[in-house]
Amino acid sequence: MTVASALLARALHTVPLQKLNYDLAETIAWPKLAALVAREYDSLPAPQRRQTAVLAGNYGEAGAIDRYGPGLGLPQAYSGANNFWLWGPPPAGEDSVIAVNVDPRLLHREFVHVRQVATFWNGLGVSDDEQGATIFVATGLRSSWAQAWPAFRDYS
């Protein structure tokens, strides 16, 4: 964690400025989130990793993966959140995902096997959208990404 993020986290824990500006807390602990996803990705057998995408439930989680993931060996993130959805689904050959904060009901509907592998805690005592996010490994996409991708669109 950088000194700046540690100071921000300490300030947000003491004075909840995110109540005035919601986005202030949304980038803290991004390196820790990316590291947790990388740990789960690296734990997969090599052949499975080549067919596994990272799917994030919101643009903050996708941003964390895209910012810190390349240095950890992670592929780019995909997300159905807002304009991320417009950028399209994972490639056709990737029929597994590491899903961060994605509705498990949706995962169970679209994949044959779904298992929760971790829960993210920022460890900083700051509440944000990623605090308590569940991480799943989902395998066996039931259809193609072209067919499944509309179900992941989320403009909430």
C-alpha positions in Angstrom: 0.0 0.0 0.0 1.3 3.4 -0.8 1.8 6.2 1.8 -1.0 8.2 0.0 -3.5 5.4 0.2 -2.6 4.7 3.8 -3.1 8.3 4.7 -6.4 8.4 2.7 -7.6 5.3 4.5 -6.7 6.7 7.9 -8.5 9.9 7.1 -11.6 8.2 5.7 -11.7 5.9 8.8 -11.6 9.0 11.1 -13.6 11.5 9.1 -16.0 9.7 6.7 -15.5 12.1 3.8 -17.0 9.5 1.4 -20.4 10.6 2.7 -19.7 13.9 1.0 -17.9 12.5 -2.0 -18.7 8.8 -2.5 -15.8 8.1 -4.8 -13.1 9.0 -2.3 -13.1 5.5 -0.7 -13.5 3.6 -3.9 -9.8 3.3 -4.8 -8.3 2.4 -1.5 -6.9 -1.1 -1.2 -7.1 -1.7 -5.0 -3.6 -3.3 -4.9 -4.8 -5.7 -2.2 -7.9 -6.6 -4.2 -5.9 -7.3 -7.4 -3.4 -9.4 -5.3 -6.3 -11.5 -4.0 -7.7 -12.1 -7.5 -4.2 -12.9 -8.7 -3.8 -15.5 -5.9 -7.0 -17.2 -7.0 -6.1 -17.0 -10.7 -2.6 -18.4 -10.0 -4.0 -21.3 -8.1 -5.8 -22.6 -11.2 -4.1 -25.2 -13.3 -2.3 -23.7 -16.2 -4.6 -25.1 -18.9 -7.6 -23.7 -17.0 -5.9 -20.2 -16.6 -5.6 -19.9 -20.4 -9.4 -20.2 -20.6 -10.3 -18.0 -17.6 -11.3 -14.4 -17.7 -11.7 -12.0 -14.8 -15.2 -10.7 -14.5 -15.9 -7.8 -12.2 -19.3 -6.7 -10.8 -18.6 -3.0 -11.0 -16.3 -0.5 -12.7 -14.3 0.0 -9.5 -13.3 -3.6 -9.3 -12.6 -3.8 -13.0 -10.5 -0.6 -12.7 -8.5 -2.2 -9.9 -7.8 -5.3 -12.0 -6.9 -3.3 -15.1 -4.6 -0.9 -13.1 -2.8 -3.4 -10.8 -3.5 -6.8 -12.5 -1.0 -6.7 -15.4 1.9 -6.5 -12.9 0.5 -9.6 -11.2 0.0 -11.6 -14.4 -3.8 -11.1 -14.6 -5.6 -10.7 -17.9 -7.8 -7.6 -18.4 -11.1 -7.3 -16.6 -14.5 -7.6 -18.1 -17.6 -6.1 -16.5 -21.2 -5.7 -17.2 -21.3 -2.4 -15.2 -22.3 0.7 -17.1 -20.1 1.4 -20.1 -17.8 -1.5 -19.4 -20.6 -3.7 -20.7 -20.4 -1.9 -24.1 -16.7 -3.0 -24.4 -17.9 -6.5 -24.8 -17.6 -10.0 -23.3 -14.5 -12.1 -22.7 -13.2 -13.9 -25.8 -15.1 -16.9 -27.0 -12.6 -19.5 -25.9 -12.7 -18.3 -22.3 -15.4 -20.4 -20.7 -14.4 -19.9 -17.0 -14.2 -16.7 -14.9 -12.8 -15.5 -11.7 -15.8 -13.3 -10.7 -15.4 -10.5 -8.3 -18.6 -9.2 -6.6 -20.9 -10.7 -9.3 -24.4 -11.9 -8.3 -24.0 -15.7 -7.5 -27.5 -16.3 -8.9 -26.4 -15.0 -12.3 -23.2 -17.1 -12.1 -25.2 -20.3 -11.3 -27.5 -19.6 -14.2 -24.8 -19.0 -16.7 -22.1 -21.5 -15.5 -22.2 -25.2 -14.7 -19.9 -25.0 -11.7 -19.6 -22.1 -9.3 -17.7 -22.0 -6.0 -16.8 -19.2 -3.7 -13.1 -19.0 -3.1 -12.6 -15.8 -1.1 -14.1 -12.7 0.4 -12.3 -9.4 0.1 -11.8 -7.2 3.2 -9.7 -4.0 2.8 -8.4 -4.3 6.3 -8.6 -0.5 6.7 -11.9 -0.1 8.5 -13.3 1.9 5.6 -16.6 0.9 4.0 -16.7 0.9 0.2 -18.3 -1.1 -2.6 -15.5 -3.7 -2.5 -15.6 -4.3 1.3 -17.0 -7.9 1.7 -17.0 -8.6 -2.0 -17.2 -12.3 -2.7 -14.9 -13.9 -5.3 -16.0 -17.0 -7.2 -14.5 -19.4 -9.7 -17.1 -20.2 -12.3 -16.5 -22.9 -14.9 -18.4 -24.4 -17.8 -20.1 -21.5 -19.5 -23.5 -23.0 -20.5 -23.8 -21.1 -23.8 -21.5 -18.7 -25.7 -20.4 -15.3 -24.4 -22.4 -13.8 -27.3 -25.6 -15.3 -25.8 -24.7 -14.9 -22.1 -23.3 -11.3 -22.2 -26.7 -9.5 -22.2 -27.5 -11.0 -18.9 -24.4 -9.4 -17.3 -25.4 -5.8 -18.3 -26.0 -3.7 -15.2 -26.8 0.0 -15.3 -27.7 0.3 -11.6 
